[in-house]
């Protein structure tokens, strides 16, 4: 319950146009201090949980182990983690490309699902809780690579999850 409270507080802050990306280039020590706030840590943790759920526990664990092994006693950048995940997935998923859309954008997407008969369509757009005129910038070009998981009634086993990566503004 406490974790969800923290996540929702971070999402409220991230839903404002005055938010900031989890990762960005910095020019001064003040900007460095701004980057290490509760939003960055909580959103970062949430993104890792999302990735773990999408890749599966074993694949995610193997990627983390490879990353720690490759960079023990050294320095690393965020791309190094994504590169380790890419290596573990053997090119079946470009984790770096997917995660850069999450850590490089401020905010998060609102996904709308519409059902017309047997056809489902999904669409993404940036979610804004409140527009702050003094901080307004157009985010119409924002595009996230959103891992969606779903279950259909066609499964006859106890656990049958399907996955879809929404990497366009809309899809089916």
Secondary structure by P-SEA (a helix, b strand, c coil): caaaaaaaaaaaaaacccccccbbbbccaaaaaaaacaaaaaaaaaaaaaaaaaacaaaaaaaaaaaaaacccccccaaaaaaaaaaaaccccaaaaaaaaaaaccbbbbbbbbbcccbbbbbbccccccccccccccccccccccccccccccccccbbbbbbbccccccc
